[in-house]
């Protein structure tokens, strides 16, 4: 009627096996082939009501100890045997096992990152157990029911399968295993479903940015179709495309000549007309200003149709006489008041009319005037003195100066001494000088008393202005410049300023400064645009020059107009940045000459300037300089390698050198040039070929990868990767390895490191090819490669037009200046500006041979002598020496 069932012993609790038979006289259990003792049986009898037969039920207990002590080939088993008058009956064998569940999973699920709509498979192998554990999956601690979601399958060998990943499937997944003994949790697996970015459609092409002539059109797209999510890849390619365009130039309208006057009308008027057709406005040009019709009296005011009677004539005559009488009265009163004036000084000043500083007269005052500084002296009423000079009375302090000084004292040696366009000094025989108001932040030089009572208030403001430029002396230089001009150089940065001869007026001098702004530039480019060089400030900003000065700024772009569009920007007084010009633009306001490693800019105003590069294609190359520095760490067994990737400009390298000097670093190999393309691929830096039994590096740290955006948009901040190497013994003093720097699918550079880690045995590698720290400022003739006398002869020759075309345009062409020649045409001496540009380009080499060859090719030279000095140039032609220059 009832057979014993399989059972599991949980912990130390015994199990009960039951057996029931009808009709039965005896029931006994046999376990593992041996009869269980009769005393261990518990027997119960009852009567079956339906048949009236006797029913017997027997129980036995099986303990954990019994099962553990059995060592047979099978599991521990028991069966019951029943006897009756009909015979013997045996039940099935019931196995008895000890239940358990181990703690550790045989396989934990692993986290995954899968694209959207991809398949997710999480594997789970539960711990070993008796009976076998059943598996349940949790997502964010909530059970997963695969019956409610057809996209999820948990039936395949305890694994979780998500056929098509959705964003909602991201989360933490846990595998739960349980049997009758315990429950176990696996390690959580994080699943991230990411979305790679996709480009939207291109916008329409924009209007041509040039109102007239050659310009640019652009269109853009955004990485929003879809936008990258959960770490998905950003769209590859450029977000902006540009093409060249040409716009029709607008033509403003102009009036044709007036027509003939019409016949005089009964109203005593005649008319004439004109039309706006010479030419007519087109392409958006302005319409003519003014009237298209004009009328006037044709009887010279004698039209008599309105005067009907003689009484009218009398009326008008009386009115005229009254007007004349009033005018006479006004003039008389004015003359009377002037004659009663107490002041004896008449200032005849025409500056109010001309807007400049003109000649004025001082007449001596009448005797006894209270304004005289020395009233006891008898003035000569017949004497008047005339003073010519730029007298400016716009400042209240200046007016006080003019009133209280000896100007009104009739001494014999009053004179006006002009020092600059902003200052007037008035002196007497004792040479006492007074200075008018100077512009804020600037001051002229040349007098022993350059800061008197009036100018003391400007000195503090000027010094404060200079101190705010840079806190590092290595990135700033100043000098006093006069009429002879000169050159300023920020040492070892490639930044220089050339002030030509004659740019500053005679008898004037100014303290000019040149500085590289701190590493963190205030100019933040937008989108893929990059800052190609340092942010440079020259000043003072309110100093005016009569001819352009040359500012040289290094850059890191590989020059190619098909891949780059380079702009020059200037910071306004409000701190905003505005575009000055594009390098390829035709303009007469300034000029940019782009050399492979520097941009030479001709400007007329001082300020803060920077170069911005706009990549037009993925082939745009940003040149990076790769340098390796090394030094011992605090632990004498460790050696630190620091790899820098910076813009290929001397100033960027200068910043790294200054930082490394503070850290005790040493340059281990000559820096290499890496061409980094704007193709969105990352940069990899790795250490190779480390001696295996002398040095070691931590596992998985020998290679570092830098994302593209961090390299491309570094904004003048050098990229820095550090590697730590450890010696096995202090006896190792030599290090040899390789540093590999490469762009994925791009350019690669290998730096060979072969150095001693001891300071006294290490070879020194020069930092800079041109160390110009000894000459940060040069004034006068020393600053220029071309002697001034020869420069004058060249300008006099080439500024004059020539029928054969051998003029300044040929000089520009021979010096590789072929673009935007209209800028030079607007200068008073085009040849002088071309030579200034040549001086800026050749400040290091001073390659006078190239200039001499250019002049010879033009045909201006006919002979060559060994040496030339200024006193030897008497002939009308030029003579050049290849050995000693021009």
C-alpha positions in Angstrom: 0.0 0.0 0.0 2.9 2.4 0.7 6.6 2.0 -0.2 9.5 3.9 1.4 10.5 7.1 -0.5 14.0 8.4 -1.2 15.1 10.8 1.5 17.8 13.3 2.3 19.3 13.9 5.7 19.5 17.6 6.4 22.3 18.5 8.8 22.0 16.0 11.7 18.3 15.3 11.7 17.3 11.6 11.2 14.8 10.6 8.5 11.8 8.3 8.9 11.0 5.5 6.3 7.5 4.2 6.2 6.0 1.0 4.8 2.3 -0.2 4.8 0.9 -3.5 3.6 -2.5 -5.4 3.7 -3.0 -8.1 4.7 0.3 -8.6 6.5 1.3 -10.6 9.4 4.8 -9.1 9.7 6.8 -6.3 8.0 10.6 -5.9 8.4 13.1 -3.4 6.8 16.3 -4.6 5.2 19.0 -1.9 4.7 22.1 -2.5 2.5 21.2 -6.2 2.4 21.0 -6.6 6.2 17.9 -6.9 8.3 17.2 -4.1 10.6 16.8 -5.2 14.2 13.3 -5.8 15.4 13.7 -3.3 18.2 14.3 -0.5 15.8 10.9 -1.0 14.1 7.8 0.8 15.2 4.6 -1.1 14.1 1.0 0.0 14.0 -2.1 -2.1 13.1 -5.5 -1.1 11.9 -8.6 -2.6 10.1 -9.6 -1.8 6.6 -13.3 -0.9 6.9 -14.0 -1.8 3.3 -12.6 -5.3 3.3 -12.2 -6.1 7.0 -8.6 -7.1 6.5 -5.8 -6.2 8.8 -3.5 -3.3 7.7 0.1 -3.1 9.2 2.3 0.0 9.0 6.0 0.0 10.1 8.5 2.9 10.7 12.2 3.0 11.1 14.7 5.9 11.7 17.9 6.3 9.7 20.6 8.6 11.2 23.4 10.6 9.6 25.9 8.5 11.4 24.5 5.3 9.8 24.8 6.8 6.3 28.3 8.1 6.9 29.5 4.7 8.2 28.3 2.9 5.1 31.0 2.5 2.4 29.3 0.4 -0.2 29.4 0.8 -4.0 25.9 2.3 -3.9 24.1 4.9 -1.9 22.7 3.9 1.4 19.3 2.0 0.7 16.5 0.4 2.5 13.5 -1.7 1.5 10.6 -3.4 3.4 9.5 -7.0 3.2 5.9 -8.1 4.2 4.7 -11.6 5.0 1.1 -13.0 5.0 -0.6 -16.4 4.5 -0.5 -15.5 0.8 3.3 -15.2 0.6 6.0 -12.5 0.7 6.2 -9.1 -0.9 9.2 -6.7 -1.3 9.0 -2.9 -1.8 11.3 -0.7 -4.0 14.6 0.3 -2.7 14.6 3.8 -1.1 18.0 5.6 -1.2 19.1 7.8 1.7 21.6 10.5 1.1 23.1 13.4 3.1 22.0 16.7 1.6 24.5 19.6 1.1 25.2 22.7 -1.1 28.7 24.0 -1.5 29.4 27.7 -1.1 31.3 28.7 -4.3 29.8 28.8 -7.8 31.6 26.7 -10.4 31.2 29.7 -12.8 30.0 33.2 -11.9 28.3 35.4 -14.6 30.6 37.9 -16.2 29.7 41.6 -17.0 29.4 42.6 -20.6 29.1 45.6 -22.8 27.0 44.9 -25.8 25.6 47.1 -28.6 21.9 47.7 -28.8 20.0 44.8 -30.4 23.0 42.5 -29.8 22.7 39.2 -28.0 23.5 38.9 -24.3 24.5 35.4 -22.9 25.3 35.2 -19.2 26.7 31.9 -18.1 26.1 30.4 -14.6 27.2 27.1 -13.2 25.8 26.6 -9.6 27.7 25.1 -6.7 27.8 21.3 -6.4 25.0 20.0 -4.2 22.7 17.1 -3.2 20.0 17.4 -4.4 21.1 19.4 -7.4 20.4 23.2 -7.0 17.8 25.0 -9.0 18.8 28.3 -10.5 16.9 31.6 -10.5 18.1 34.9 -12.1 17.8 38.4 -10.5 18.0 41.7 -12.2 18.7 44.6 -9.8 17.5 42.3 -7.0 14.2 41.5 -8.7 13.4 38.0 -10.0 13.3 37.5 -13.8 10.3 35.7 -15.2 11.1 34.5 -18.7 7.4 33.6 -19.1 6.5 37.3 -19.1 9.2 38.4 -21.6 9.7 36.4 -24.8 13.0 38.2 -25.3 14.6 36.4 -22.3 15.3 32.7 -22.0 16.6 31.1 -18.8 16.0 27.4 -19.7 19.3 26.6 -21.4 21.6 24.9 -18.9 21.1 27.7 -16.2 22.3 30.4 -18.6 20.5 33.7 -19.2 20.0 34.6 -22.8 18.6 38.0 -24.0 18.1 37.7 -27.8 18.0 41.4 -28.7 19.5 43.8 -26.1 17.5 46.9 -25.2 18.5 49.9 -23.2 16.2 48.7 -20.4 18.3 45.5 -20.2 21.2 47.4 -18.7 21.6 46.5 -15.0 23.2 44.2 -12.4 22.4 40.5 -12.9 22.8 37.8 -10.1 22.5 34.1 -10.3 20.7 32.4 -7.4 21.2 28.7 -6.6 19.0 26.9 -4.0 18.2 23.3 -2.8 16.6 21.9 0.4 19.7 22.8 2.4 20.7 26.4 1.5 20.7 29.3 -1.0 23.8 30.7 -2.7 24.3 34.1 -4.6 26.8 34.5 -7.4 28.9 37.6 -8.0 26.8 40.3 -9.7 27.5 40.9 -13.4 27.0 44.4 -14.8 25.5 44.5 -18.2 25.8 47.8 -20.2 23.8 48.2 -23.4 25.5 51.0 -25.3 24.5 52.9 -28.4 27.1 54.0 -30.9 26.6 57.5 -32.2 25.3 58.1 -35.7 25.5 61.2 -37.9 22.4 63.2 -38.6 21.7 64.4 -42.2 23.9 67.3 -43.5 22.4 70.7 -43.1 22.0 72.9 -46.2 25.0 74.8 -47.3 25.4 78.1 -45.6 25.5 81.4 -47.5 28.9 82.4 -48.7 30.7 84.3 -45.9 32.3 86.7 -48.3 30.0 89.5 -49.5 32.3 90.0 -52.4 34.8 87.7 -54.0 36.2 84.4 -52.7 34.9 82.9 -49.5 33.7 79.8 -47.7 30.5 77.8 -47.5 30.0 75.2 -44.9 27.5 72.7 -43.7 27.3 70.7 -40.6 25.9 67.6 -39.0 25.5 66.4 -35.4 26.2 63.0 -33.8 22.5 62.7 -32.7 21.2 60.0 -35.0 21.4 58.4 -32.5 23.5 60.2 -29.9 26.1 57.9 -28.2 24.9 56.5 -24.9 26.5 54.5 -22.1 30.0 54.8 -23.5 29.1 54.2 -27.1 31.6 55.4 -29.7 31.4 58.9 -31.0 30.7 59.4 -34.7 33.8 59.1 -36.9 34.5 61.8 -39.4 34.2 65.5 -39.5 31.1 67.4 -38.2 31.8 70.4 -40.5 32.5 70.5 -44.2 33.7 73.5 -46.1 33.9 74.4 -49.7 35.1 77.5 -51.5 32.6 79.9 -53.1 32.5 83.1 -55.0 30.0 85.8 -54.5 29.1 88.5 -57.0 30.4 91.8 -55.7 27.6 94.3 -55.0 27.6 97.4 -57.2 26.4 100.6 -55.6 24.3 102.9 -57.7 25.5 106.3 -58.9 23.7 109.3 -60.2 23.9 110.3 -63.9 24.6 114.0 -64.7 21.7 116.4 -64.1 19.4 117.2 -67.0 19.1 120.7 -68.4 16.9 123.2 -66.4 13.3 123.3 -67.5 11.5 126.4 -68.8 10.7 128.8 -66.0 7.2 128.2 -64.7 4.5 130.7 -63.8 5.6 130.2 -60.1 9.1 131.5 -61.0 10.7 128.0 -60.6 12.4 125.6 -63.0 13.3 122.0 -62.5 16.0 119.5 -63.4 16.2 115.7 -62.8 18.7 112.8 -62.7 18.5 109.0 -62.5 20.4 106.4 -60.6 21.7 104.6 -63.6 25.4 105.4 -63.8 25.6 102.6 -62.9 22.3 101.2 -61.5 22.6 99.3 -58.2 22.8 95.5 -58.6 23.8 92.5 -56.6 22.5 94.1 -53.4 24.3 97.4 -53.9 23.1 100.6 -52.3 20.8 103.0 -54.0 22.0 106.5 -54.7 21.8 108.9 -51.9 20.2 112.3 -52.4 17.3 113.7 -54.4 16.4 112.8 -57.9 14.7 116.1 -58.6 15.9 119.7 -57.8 14.1 123.0 -58.2 15.1 126.7 -57.7 13.9 130.2 -58.4 14.6 131.2 -61.9 14.2 135.0 -61.4 17.0 135.5 -58.9 14.4 136.2 -56.2 12.7 139.0 -58.1 9.5 137.2 -58.7 6.8 139.9 -58.1 3.6 137.9 -58.4 3.1 138.0 -54.6 3.8 141.7 -54.2 0.6 143.4 -55.3 0.9 147.0 -53.9 3.5 149.6 -53.1 2.5 149.3 -49.4 4.0 145.8 -49.3 7.3 147.2 -50.5 7.4 149.7 -47.7 6.6 147.0 -45.2 9.5 144.8 -46.2 11.9 147.8 -46.3 11.0 148.7 -42.7 11.6 145.1 -41.5 15.0 145.1 -43.1 16.0 148.4 -41.4 14.9 147.0 -38.0 17.1 143.9 -38.4 20.1 146.0 -39.3 19.6 148.2 -36.2 19.5 145.2 -33.9 22.7 143.8 -35.4 24.5 147.1 -34.9 23.4 147.2 -31.2 24.6 143.6 -30.6 28.0 144.4 -32.0 28.4 147.5 -29.9 27.5 145.7 -26.7 30.0 143.0 -27.5 32.8 145.5 -28.1 32.1 147.3 -24.9 32.2 144.2 -22.8 35.4 143.1 -24.4 37.0 146.4 -23.6 36.0 146.0 -20.0 37.6 142.6 -19.7 40.1 142.2 -16.8 42.2 139.6 -18.5 45.2 140.6 -20.5 45.9 137.4 -22.4 44.5 136.7 -25.9 44.9 133.2 -27.0 44.5 132.8 -30.7 44.1 129.0 -31.1 42.9 127.3 -34.3 43.1 123.8 -32.8 39.4 123.8 -32.1 38.8 124.1 -35.8 41.4 121.8 -37.2 41.2 119.2 -34.4 45.0 119.2 -34.1 47.7 121.3 -32.4 48.4 124.6 -34.2 50.4 127.8 -33.8 49.1 130.2 -31.1 50.0 133.7 -29.9 50.6 135.0 -26.3 50.4 138.8 -26.0 51.8 140.4 -22.9 49.3 141.7 -20.5 48.5 145.2 -19.4 50.3 146.7 -16.5 48.9 145.9 -13.1 47.1 142.7 -14.1 46.5 140.5 -11.1 47.4 137.3 -13.0 51.1 138.2 -13.4 53.5 136.1 -11.4 55.9 139.0 -10.9 53.9 142.2 -11.1 56.8 144.5 -10.3 58.4 143.9 -13.7 57.3 146.4 -16.4 56.1 144.5 -19.5 56.8 145.8 -23.0 53.3 146.5 -24.5 54.7 146.4 -28.0 56.1 142.9 -27.8 54.2 139.8 -28.7 55.6 136.3 -28.8 54.5 133.4 -31.0 55.0 129.7 -29.9 54.5 126.8 -32.2 54.0 123.3 -30.8 51.4 120.7 -29.9 49.9 122.3 -26.8 47.0 120.2 -25.4 44.7 121.7 -22.7 42.3 118.8 -22.4 43.2 117.7 -18.9 42.4 119.9 -15.9 45.9 119.4 -14.5 47.3 120.7 -17.8 45.2 123.8 -17.5 46.5 124.4 -14.0 50.0 124.0 -15.4 49.5 126.5 -18.1 48.1 129.1 -15.5 50.6 128.7 -12.7 53.8 128.1 -14.7 56.2 130.8 -16.0 54.3 130.9 -19.2 52.8 134.3 -18.4 56.1 135.6 -17.0 57.8 137.6 -19.8 61.2 135.9 -19.5 63.5 135.8 -22.5 64.1 132.0 -23.0 60.6 130.5 -23.0 60.5 127.6 -25.4 58.3 124.6 -26.2 60.0 121.1 -26.3 58.0 118.3 -27.9 58.8 114.8 -26.6 56.0 112.7 -28.0 52.6 113.0 -29.5 51.1 112.7 -26.1 53.4 115.1 -24.0 54.5 118.7 -23.9 57.4 119.9 -21.8 57.7 123.7 -21.2 61.2 124.8 -20.1 63.2 127.9 -19.2 66.9 128.7 -18.8 67.2 126.4 -15.7 65.8 123.5 -17.8 62.9 123.0 -15.5 60.5 120.6 -17.4 56.9 119.7 -16.8 55.1 116.8 -18.3 51.6 116.6 -19.4 49.3 113.7 -19.0 50.4 110.4 -20.6 48.1 107.6 -21.6 47.2 105.1 -18.9 49.6 102.2 -18.8 52.3 103.9 -21.0 55.1 106.4 -20.5 57.8 107.9 -22.7 61.4 107.9 -21.8 64.3 110.2 -22.3 64.2 112.7 -19.4 65.7 112.4 -16.0 62.5 113.5 -14.4 60.2 111.1 -16.3 57.7 110.9 -13.4 56.9 114.3 -12.0 54.0 115.3 -9.9 51.6 115.0 -12.8 52.7 111.6 -14.1 53.2 109.8 -10.7 49.6 108.6 -10.8 50.3 106.8 -14.1 53.5 105.0 -13.1 51.7 102.6 -10.6 49.1 101.7 -13.2 51.8 100.9 -15.8 53.8 98.7 -13.4 50.7 96.9 -12.4 49.8 96.3 -16.0 53.2 94.7 -16.7 53.2 92.5 -13.6 49.8 91.1 -14.6 51.1 89.7 -17.9 53.1 86.7 -16.6 54.5 85.6 -13.3 57.4 83.7 -15.0 60.4 85.9 -16.0 61.4 83.4 -18.7 58.3 84.1 -20.7 58.5 88.0 -20.7 60.9 90.5 -21.9 61.0 94.3 -22.0 63.2 97.1 -23.5 63.1 100.8 -24.2 62.8 101.5 -27.9 63.4 104.7 -29.8 63.5 106.0 -33.3 66.1 103.4 -34.3 63.8 100.5 -33.6 64.9 97.1 -32.4 64.0 93.5 -31.7 62.5 91.8 -28.7 62.8 88.0 -28.2 61.2 85.8 -25.5 64.1 83.4 -25.1 63.8 79.9 -26.5 60.2 80.2 -27.4 60.2 81.3 -31.0 58.2 84.4 -30.2 59.7 87.8 -31.3 58.8 91.3 -32.1 60.6 93.5 -34.6 60.1 97.3 -34.5 61.4 98.9 -37.7 63.7 101.9 -37.9 61.5 105.0 -37.9 58.4 103.4 -36.5 58.7 105.4 -33.3 58.9 109.2 -33.8 62.2 111.0 -33.2 63.0 112.2 -29.7 60.5 109.7 -28.3 61.1 106.5 -26.5 58.7 103.8 -25.1 59.1 100.8 -22.9 57.9 98.0 -25.1 57.1 94.5 -23.6 56.5 91.1 -25.2 55.1 88.2 -23.2 53.6 84.8 -23.6 50.5 84.4 -21.5 50.2 81.6 -19.0 49.8 78.0 -20.1 46.0 78.0 -19.6 44.9 80.2 -22.4 41.8 82.4 -22.1 40.9 81.5 -25.7 38.8 78.3 -25.8 38.3 77.1 -29.4 34.9 75.7 -30.4 34.3 72.3 -32.0 37.3 70.8 -33.8 39.2 74.1 -33.9 42.6 74.1 -32.1 44.9 76.6 -30.7 48.0 76.3 -32.9 50.5 78.4 -30.8 50.9 80.5 -27.7 48.8 83.4 -26.7 51.1 86.4 -27.2 50.8 89.9 -25.7 52.8 92.9 -26.9 52.3 96.5 -25.8 51.6 99.0 -24.4 48.3 98.8 -26.4 48.0 102.6 -26.8 51.3 103.2 -28.5 51.0 104.1 -32.1 53.6 103.3 -34.8 54.1 105.0 -38.1 55.0 101.8 -39.9 54.0 98.1 -39.3 55.9 96.1 -36.8 56.5 92.3 -37.2 55.2 89.8 -34.7 56.4 86.2 -35.0 54.3 83.5 -33.4 55.3 79.8 -33.7 52.6 77.3 -34.7 52.3 73.5 -34.8 50.2 72.9 -38.0 51.5 71.2 -41.1 50.9 74.0 -43.5 48.4 73.0 -46.2 45.5 75.3 -47.3 43.5 72.2 -48.4 43.5 70.8 -44.9 43.7 73.9 -42.6 41.9 77.2 -42.4 44.0 79.4 -40.1 42.7 82.5 -38.4 44.4 85.3 -36.5 42.4 86.5 -33.4 42.8 89.4 -31.1 41.5 89.9 -27.5 39.5 93.0 -26.9 39.6 95.2 -23.8 36.4 93.4 -22.6 38.3 90.1 -22.7 36.4 88.7 -25.7 38.2 87.4 -28.8 37.5 88.7 -32.3 38.8 87.6 -35.6 41.3 89.8 -37.3 41.8 87.9 -40.5 42.1 84.6 -42.2 45.6 83.7 -43.4 44.3 83.2 -46.9 42.3 86.4 -46.8 43.1 89.4 -49.0 43.2 92.5 -46.8 45.1 95.7 -46.3 44.7 96.0 -42.5 47.4 93.5 -41.7 49.5 90.7 -43.3 50.2 87.1 -42.4 53.1 85.1 -43.8 52.8 81.4 -42.9 56.2 79.6 -42.7 56.4 75.8 -41.9 57.0 76.5 -38.2 56.1 80.1 -37.6 53.6 82.8 -38.6 55.0 86.3 -39.3 52.4 89.0 -38.8 52.7 92.7 -39.8 50.5 94.8 -37.5 49.9 98.5 -36.7 48.5 98.0 -33.2 49.7 96.3 -30.1 47.6 93.8 -28.1 47.0 90.1 -27.4 47.0 87.8 -30.4 46.6 84.0 -31.0 46.5 81.6 -34.0 43.4 79.3 -34.4 43.4 76.4 -36.8 40.1 75.1 -38.3 40.6 71.6 -39.8 38.9 71.3 -43.1 39.5 67.5 -43.6 40.7 64.5 -41.7 44.1 64.9 -43.3 44.8 68.0 -41.2 48.1 67.3 -39.3 49.0 68.7 -35.9 52.7 68.4 -35.4 53.6 67.1 -31.9 57.1 67.0 -30.3 57.8 63.9 -28.3 60.4 64.1 -25.5 61.4 61.7 -22.8 62.8 62.8 -19.4 64.1 60.6 -16.6 65.1 60.9 -13.0 65.6 58.7 -9.9 62.6 58.5 -7.5 62.8 58.7 -3.7 63.2 54.9 -3.7 66.8 54.5 -5.0 65.8 51.3 -6.9 63.1 53.0 -8.9 63.6 55.1 -12.1 60.9 57.3 -13.5 60.4 57.8 -17.3 58.2 60.7 -18.2 57.0 61.0 -21.8 55.7 64.3 -23.1 53.7 65.0 -26.2 53.4 68.7 -26.8 52.8 71.1 -29.7 55.8 71.4 -31.9 56.6 75.0 -30.8 59.6 76.1 -28.9 57.5 77.8 -26.2 55.6 74.5 -25.5 58.9 72.7 -25.1 60.1 75.6 -22.9 57.2 75.0 -20.5 58.1 71.3 -20.2 61.8 72.1 -19.7 61.0 74.5 -16.9 58.8 72.0 -15.1 61.4 69.2 -15.5 64.1 71.4 -14.1 62.1 71.8 -10.9 61.6 68.0 -10.7 65.3 67.2 -11.4 64.5 65.5 -14.8 67.0 65.0 -17.5 66.3 64.8 -21.3 67.2 61.3 -22.4 67.0 61.5 -26.2 66.6 64.2 -28.8 62.9 65.0 -29.2 61.2 63.5 -32.2 58.4 65.0 -34.4 55.1 63.1 -34.6 52.4 63.9 -37.3 49.1 63.6 -35.5 46.1 63.6 -37.9 42.6 64.8 -37.1 41.1 61.4 -38.0 39.7 60.7 -34.4 42.2 57.8 -33.8 43.8 57.6 -30.4 47.5 57.8 -29.3 49.4 54.9 -27.9 52.6 55.2 -25.8 54.5 52.1 -24.8 57.9 51.0 -23.3 59.7 48.2 -25.2 62.8 46.1 -25.0 63.4 46.4 -21.2 66.4 44.3 -20.1 64.7 41.3 -18.5 67.2 40.5 -15.8 68.2 44.0 -14.9 65.0 46.0 -14.9 61.3 45.3 -14.5 58.0 47.2 -15.0 54.6 46.4 -13.4 52.4 44.1 -15.6 49.9 45.8 -17.8 51.5 49.2 -17.3 54.0 49.1 -20.2 51.4 50.6 -22.6 49.1 53.6 -22.2 46.5 54.8 -24.6 45.2 58.4 -24.8 41.9 59.3 -26.4 41.9 61.4 -29.6 40.0 64.3 -28.0 42.5 64.7 -25.2 45.4 65.0 -27.6 43.6 67.2 -30.3 42.0 69.6 -27.9 44.9 69.9 -25.4 44.8 73.8 -25.7 48.6 74.2 -25.3 48.7 71.8 -22.3 51.4 69.1 -22.8 50.3 65.5 -22.6 52.2 63.6 -19.9 52.5 59.9 -19.4 54.7 58.4 -16.6 56.3 54.9 -16.4 58.0 53.5 -13.3 60.9 51.0 -13.8 62.6 49.1 -10.9 66.1 47.8 -10.7 66.7 44.4 -9.3 69.9 45.5 -7.6 71.6 48.9 -6.9 74.6 47.8 -9.0 72.6 48.4 -12.2 73.5 51.8 -13.4 72.7 51.6 -17.2 69.3 51.7 -18.7 68.5 50.9 -22.3 65.0 50.6 -23.8 62.7 52.0 -26.5 59.8 54.4 -26.2 57.2 53.9 -29.0 54.7 56.7 -29.6 52.2 56.1 -32.4 48.8 57.1 -33.6 46.5 54.2 -34.3 46.5 53.9 -38.1 48.9 56.8 -38.3 52.5 58.0 -37.8 54.9 56.3 -35.4 58.1 57.4 -33.7 60.7 55.3 -31.8 62.9 57.0 -29.1 66.0 55.0 -28.2 66.9 55.4 -24.5 70.6 54.6 -23.7 71.6 56.4 -20.5 73.2 56.2 -17.1 71.0 56.8 -14.1 73.9 58.4 -12.3 74.1 62.2 -12.6 77.9 62.4 -13.0 78.0 59.8 -15.8 75.0 61.0 -17.8 75.5 62.8 -21.2 73.9 66.2 -21.5 71.6 66.7 -24.5 71.0 70.3 -25.7 67.5 71.6 -25.2 67.3 74.2 -27.9 68.9 74.5 -31.4 69.0 78.3 -31.1 69.6 79.4 -27.5 68.8 83.1 -27.7 68.5 83.7 -23.9 71.6 85.9 -23.9 70.0 88.5 -26.3 66.4 89.0 -25.3 66.5 92.6 -26.6 68.5 94.3 -29.2 68.2 98.0 -30.1 69.3 100.0 -33.0 71.5 98.7 -35.8 72.5 95.5 -33.9 68.9 94.2 -34.2 68.9 94.2 -38.0 70.9 92.0 -40.4 70.8 94.5 -43.3 72.9 97.6 -42.8 70.7 100.7 -42.7 72.5 102.5 -45.6 72.1 99.5 -47.9 68.5 99.2 -46.8 67.9 102.8 -47.9 69.5 102.2 -51.3 67.3 99.1 -51.8 64.2 100.9 -50.9 65.0 103.9 -53.1 65.6 101.6 -56.0 62.7 99.2 -55.8 60.0 101.7 -54.6 60.4 103.5 -58.0 58.2 101.9 -60.7 60.1 100.4 -63.6 59.0 99.7 -67.1 60.6 96.2 -67.0 58.7 95.3 -63.9 61.9 95.3 -61.7 60.2 97.0 -58.8 59.1 96.0 -55.3 56.7 93.4 -56.6 59.6 91.5 -58.2 61.4 91.9 -54.8 58.4 90.4 -53.0 58.2 87.5 -55.5 61.9 86.6 -55.2 61.4 86.4 -51.4 58.5 84.0 -51.7 55.9 86.7 -51.1 53.2 86.3 -53.7 49.9 86.7 -51.9 48.0 89.8 -50.9 50.4 92.2 -52.6 47.7 94.9 -52.2 48.8 95.2 -48.6 52.3 96.4 -49.6 50.9 98.7 -52.2 49.2 100.7 -49.5 52.4 101.3 -47.6 54.5 104.4 -48.1 57.6 102.3 -48.8 56.6 98.7 -49.9 60.2 97.7 -50.2 60.9 98.7 -46.5 57.9 96.5 -45.3 59.2 93.6 -47.4 62.6 93.9 -45.9 61.1 94.1 -42.4 59.3 90.8 -43.2 62.6 89.3 -44.4 64.3 90.4 -41.1 61.6 88.7 -39.1 61.9 85.5 -41.1 65.7 85.3 -40.8 66.4 86.4 -37.2 68.4 83.3 -36.5 70.3 82.5 -39.7 70.7 86.1 -41.1 70.9 84.5 -44.6 72.0 87.6 -46.5 73.2 85.3 -49.3 69.6 84.5 -50.2 68.7 88.2 -50.4 71.8 88.9 -52.5 70.9 86.1 -54.9 67.3 87.5 -55.1 68.7 90.9 -56.1 71.1 89.4 -58.6 68.3 87.4 -60.2 66.3 90.6 -60.6 69.3 92.2 -62.4 70.0 94.9 -60.0 73.5 93.9 -59.2 76.4 93.9 -61.6 79.5 93.2 -59.6 80.6 91.7 -56.3 83.3 92.9 -53.9 84.6 91.3 -50.8 83.6 93.8 -48.0 81.1 96.6 -47.9 80.8 99.3 -45.2 78.5 102.2 -45.1 81.2 104.6 -46.1 82.1 102.6 -49.2 78.7 102.7 -50.9 79.1 105.7 -53.2 78.1 104.1 -56.6 74.5 104.1 -57.8 74.5 100.3 -58.1 74.7 97.8 -55.2 77.7 95.6 -54.4 77.3 92.5 -52.3 79.6 90.2 -50.5 78.6 86.6 -50.1 81.0 86.3 -47.2 80.1 89.2 -45.0 76.6 90.0 -46.1 75.3 92.9 -48.0 
